[in-house]
Amino acid sequence: MLVLLGMPELALASGGAALSALPANMPDLTQTWVGPTAVIIFVVAYALVMGEEFTHMRKSKPVIFAAGLIWAFIAYVYAGFAAGLTDPAAQKAVTHATEMAVRHNILEYAELFLFLLVAMTYINAMDERQVFQSLRAWLVRSGYTYRQMFWMTGLLAFFISPVADNLTTALLMCAVILAVGRTKPNFVGIACINVVIAANAGGAFSPFGDITTLMVWQKGVVPFVDFFYLFIPSLVNWVLPAYIMSRTVSTETPEASNEVVKIRRGGYVIIFLFLLTIVTAVCFHNFLHLPPMLGMTTGLGALKLYAYYLKLTHAKEQHGSNGEIGDVRFDIFRKVERAEWDTLLFFYGVILCVGGLGYIGYLEIVSKVLFVDWGPTWANITVGFLSAIVDNIPVMFAVLTMMPDMDMQQWLLVTLTAGVGGSMLSIGSAAGVALMGQARGMYTFFGHLKWAPVIMLGYFASIGVHFLVNSHLKGVLVH
């Protein structure tokens, strides 16, 4: 009511008063039964996520359930503690502490969710207008040799993923690889490894290329333009392993295809609107100091208005002599429906789970061990290896929750390692997992593992190059 009446400062003051009423002897949750229980719940849930390929259970299901259990147990312990207090103000503060913490995590998720939903809707819209299919057909009929196609798919993956995302880019390039080399399983396997490395490396130097970079940007830790300091290290991360692997790729020329796919009506306008939406999100954040997701949702509104225009001007489906559809009705809500809802809900579960562990106090303990005892450099290098085994999303969210005291050089380092570290294993990134399904039997876990030493060489080389070319960022304070 205070906010509605135009007095938000009084509303905020009332919330601060509630927090200040917390008693000094609040229980240390790491020393109660809820601490180990929460850790066990999260470990079991994430084990199920990592075993998705074998259990065929969507990854969002266990983490959403785990998030609810963790926060319910925390609230139960606090409610029991509050019951033993005699001060009504302290009782109220304790019982509301957990609620306020959950709301804070949900707000962080809401910004990420709306941003990703818009991006996914645009990608689905361009896919339906055959933008990606047209690019695939052009590549297939280009007449490149296998080695040239190896480099071309890697190069495109490196430069498309910063604008789209590494998962969509990897799937697109894999479709090209399969169309060219379906009869050459060895080529498909090594080309898919190259695409995974390139897509992850390309996504590391752009706020839009990976979920981790998006989280860092939205948190306000690294400004938009500063991400491009990672361009050269990211390029080294891909080019060095790619050069070594390319020596084993045949120089034969596959049989070219004559397939031509035309972009449907409105496709080029949607590409322009997507780029304009990205610019809007950046301007909203940099110049108006508004959340980037507000710029993205504004762009979604523009897409919806254009979709209404396409609907009004739609001609009835015209079938040519070859049976192709000339003009297909554009339904914007179908594009929203086709968003990766399992992925979006997975992010919800991860953020709430990691937020719960942080609220209990475990992230503070881990932060002290990693960033104080080990030092930020070794801690950030370790983050890359954790990203290959677990996933870079919970790892990066944990780092952002801990918010260690690091300069800009170290924050860019952890952004780089979290983004490219997943390339060391096929299960270390969404791109790798997706391509194992798309190129089943040709791109495998052990096929990728064989090249792990080469990929690791690129990983450490990119770190060395980062310290070399971005030495001027050492000591630069992060606001």
Secondary structure, 3 states (H helix, E strand, C coil): CCCCCCCHHHHHHHHHHHHHCCCCCCCCHHHCCHHHHHHHHHHHHHHHHHCHHHHCCCCHHHHHHHHHHHHHHHHHHHHHHHHCCCCHHHHHHHHHHHHHHHHHHHHHHHHHHHHHHHHHHHHHHHHHCCHHHHHHHHHHCCCCCHHHHHHHHHHHHHHHCCCCCHHHHHHHHHHHHHHHHCCCHHHHHHHHHHHHHHHHHHHHCCCCCCHHHHHHHHCCCCCCHHHHHHHHHHHHHHHHHHHHHHCCCCCCCCCCCCCCCCCCCCHHHHHHHHHHHHHHHHHHHHCCCCCHHHHHHHHHHHHHHHHHHHHHCCCCCCECCCCCECCCCCCHHHHHHCCCHHHHHHHHHHHHHHHHHHHHCHHHHHHHHHHHHHCHHHHHHHHHHHHHHCCHHHHHHHHHHHCCCCCHHHHHHHHHHHHHHHHHCHHHCHHHHHHHHHCCCCCCHHHHHCCHHHHHHHHHHHHHHHHHHCHHHCCCCCC
